[in-house]
Amino acid sequence: MTSVKFRIALAIMLTTLTLMTAGCGDDKNVTLVKKGTMQMEPNIEIGKAFDKFFGNPKWKSFKSTDNQQIVEFNGDCTWNDRPAKCKMQFIILNNERFELHYVGINGNDMTKLEGLAIMHKALTGRDDWDY
C-alpha cells in the first residue's frame, strides 16, 4: 500500500515539475537577440548587458498584427531620477538578424535618437557618445 502511495506522490511531483519548467527556455528568436550585439557596441552581448543594467528583466517573442516576428524586452530602470519601466522591441529579419524597432519608457514612445541613447547606456553603462 505504501508503495502505491509513494508512486502516486512521485508521479504528481514529476508532473508538477515538468509543468513548472515547460516554457522556461528561451525560444530561438529571444536567444538570437540576447546573444546578439548592436553595431554601436559589437563586442557586448545584449542579454548579458541587459541583465546587469535592468532590474527584473523579462523577454518574450510574438508575431505582430502585420505578421512580423518581434522579440520584446521589459525591465526596470531609472529615468529622470525616478523608477521606471523600459520596453524595447526588436524585429527579426530573415530568421538570422534583428534590428531595434521600438523603445518606450513608462508607456511613452521614445524618439529614434532617445532609443539609441538608452540602448547605448544599457549596453555600456555610460552616457557618453564617442562617435
C-alpha positions as CSV (number, residue, x, y, z in Angstrom):
1,M,0.0,0.0,0.0
2,T,2.8,2.4,0.9
3,S,4.5,1.6,-2.4
4,V,1.4,2.7,-4.4
5,K,1.1,6.0,-2.4
6,F,4.7,6.7,-3.0
7,R,4.4,6.1,-6.7
8,I,1.4,8.3,-6.9
9,A,3.1,11.1,-5.0
10,L,6.2,10.7,-7.2
11,A,4.1,10.9,-10.4
12,I,2.4,14.0,-9.1
13,M,5.7,15.7,-8.2
14,L,7.2,14.8,-11.6
15,T,4.2,16.1,-13.4
16,T,4.2,19.3,-11.4
17,L,8.0,19.8,-12.0
18,T,7.5,19.2,-15.8
19,L,4.7,21.8,-15.9
20,M,6.7,24.3,-13.9
21,T,9.8,24.1,-16.2
22,A,7.9,23.9,-19.5
23,G,8.4,27.0,-21.5
24,C,11.3,28.2,-19.3
25,G,13.8,28.1,-22.1
26,D,14.1,31.0,-24.5
27,D,12.8,30.5,-28.0
28,K,15.2,30.8,-30.9
29,N,14.3,34.5,-31.6
30,V,14.8,35.5,-28.0
31,T,18.1,33.7,-28.0
32,L,19.1,35.4,-31.2
33,V,18.6,38.9,-29.7
34,K,20.1,38.0,-26.2
35,K,23.2,36.6,-27.7
36,G,23.4,39.2,-30.4
37,T,25.1,42.6,-30.5
38,M,24.4,46.1,-31.8
39,Q,26.7,47.8,-34.3
40,M,27.3,50.6,-31.8
41,E,28.9,48.1,-29.4
42,P,29.8,44.9,-31.4
43,N,31.6,43.2,-28.5
44,I,28.8,43.4,-25.9
45,E,26.1,40.8,-25.9
46,I,22.7,42.4,-25.4
47,G,21.3,39.8,-23.0
48,K,24.3,40.0,-20.6
49,A,24.3,43.8,-20.7
50,F,20.6,44.0,-20.1
51,D,20.8,41.5,-17.1
52,K,23.4,43.9,-15.5
53,F,21.6,47.2,-16.3
54,F,17.9,46.5,-15.9
55,G,16.1,45.1,-12.9
56,N,13.6,42.3,-13.3
57,P,14.5,41.6,-17.0
58,K,11.8,39.7,-19.0
59,W,11.9,38.5,-22.6
60,K,9.2,37.2,-24.9
61,S,8.6,36.6,-28.6
62,F,5.4,37.0,-30.6
63,K,4.1,37.8,-34.1
64,S,2.8,41.3,-34.6
65,T,-0.5,42.1,-36.2
66,D,1.3,42.7,-39.5
67,N,2.9,39.2,-39.2
68,Q,6.4,40.3,-38.2
69,Q,8.3,38.3,-35.6
70,I,9.0,40.5,-32.6
71,V,11.2,40.0,-29.5
72,E,10.2,42.2,-26.6
73,F,12.3,43.1,-23.6
74,N,10.8,44.6,-20.4
75,G,12.9,45.8,-17.4
76,D,13.1,48.2,-14.6
77,C,15.4,51.2,-14.7
78,T,15.8,54.8,-13.6
79,W,14.5,57.6,-15.8
80,N,14.8,61.3,-14.8
81,D,15.9,60.1,-11.3
82,R,12.8,58.0,-10.8
83,P,12.0,54.3,-11.0
84,A,10.7,53.5,-14.5
85,K,9.7,50.6,-16.8
86,C,11.5,50.2,-20.1
87,K,10.2,48.3,-23.1
88,M,12.3,47.5,-26.1
89,Q,11.2,45.6,-29.2
90,F,13.4,44.1,-31.9
91,I,12.2,42.9,-35.3
92,I,13.6,39.6,-36.5
93,L,14.8,39.8,-40.1
94,N,15.3,36.6,-42.2
95,N,15.5,34.5,-39.0
96,E,19.1,35.4,-38.5
97,R,19.3,39.2,-38.0
98,F,17.4,41.7,-36.0
99,E,17.0,45.5,-35.5
100,L,15.8,47.7,-32.7
101,H,12.3,48.8,-33.6
102,Y,10.8,50.4,-30.5
103,V,11.9,51.9,-27.2
104,G,9.4,53.1,-24.6
105,I,9.7,54.4,-21.0
106,N,6.6,54.1,-18.8
107,G,4.5,53.7,-21.9
108,N,5.8,56.8,-23.6
109,D,7.4,56.3,-27.1
110,M,11.0,57.4,-27.3
111,T,12.4,59.0,-30.5
112,K,14.9,57.0,-32.5
113,L,17.7,59.1,-31.1
114,E,16.5,58.7,-27.5
115,G,16.1,55.0,-28.1
116,L,19.6,54.6,-29.4
117,A,20.9,56.6,-26.4
118,I,19.1,54.3,-24.0
119,M,20.4,51.3,-25.8
120,H,24.0,52.7,-25.6
121,K,23.6,53.3,-21.9
122,A,22.1,49.8,-21.3
123,L,25.0,48.2,-23.2
124,T,27.9,50.2,-21.7
125,G,26.6,51.8,-18.5
126,R,27.8,55.1,-19.9
127,D,26.1,58.3,-21.0
128,D,28.9,59.4,-23.2
129,W,28.9,59.0,-27.0
130,D,32.2,58.9,-28.7
131,Y,31.3,58.7,-32.3
